[in-house]
Amino acid sequence: METEKLFLKDSYLKECDSKAVTVEFTDLTVDKTVFYPTSYGQQNDKGEIEIEGKKYSIVDVWEDGQLVHLISLDTYPQNLDGVNIHQSIDWNIRYNHMRYRTALFIIGGLAFKFYNAKSRISQTYENYAWIDIYIDNIKQDIIDRLIDETNRIIKQNLPVEIKYADNNEFSIDKQMFGFSTGSIPQDEKLRVVNISGLPLQADYGLHVKSTGEIGTVEFKTSMVKGKLDKRLTITLK
């Protein structure tokens, strides 16, 4: 059995009803969930669940390859198999991750478009995020161009579209294949993010519906031994 990941179908879904599958102390698995587990450089959602009238704060979420685990600070009741679980995420935390992730994808897409540079999205946090841009001897004017162009795309309020592509479509799309560091993901169907004017990017993180939701991107200088580092840290306003 696998947990149904409702967030992949609708990243704006804030709550759902589900059934308990397994429980062990503070660890509960469910048949479906709105809680995003820590993965793909995006931190897990937080929030609460309700079991038979009692609420439990969710502080960590992880996936074992099949089931999503909801971790609480409090011990769950035992023998919950099939019991209804109502789930509610902390929307402010989720929405910030979505805004930051889409911003990073724009920056990475522009770096590939302008400089044929690959990138690695490493982590989104609640109030900042960072991405590694693989440009040798990166200069301030390059960073300024990436940030300025990112904010221009944001102001255009372009739609952020999610679609699915099979491995064959992925491998023959030179931009998408090249941007992915030249490796073909193993999934039969790949979840792909499409923003007009940027290369398609395979991703299982969560995004906003339009670039205008992101806000203004600001760059925080990252220096290593007196030189600009490949890691770009951003904040949003």
ABEGO torsion letter per residue (X at the ends): XBBBBAAAABAABABBBBBBABBBEABBBBABBABBBBBGGBBBBBEBBBBGGBBBBBABBBBAGABBBBBBABBBBBGABGBBBBBBBBAAAAAAAAAAAAAAAAAAAAAAAAAGBBBBBABBBAABBBBBBBBBGBBAAAAAAAAAAAAAAAAAGBBBBBBBBBAAAAAABAAAAAAAGGBBBABABBBBBBBBGBBBBBBABBBBABAAAAEBBBBBBBBBGGBBBABBBBBBX
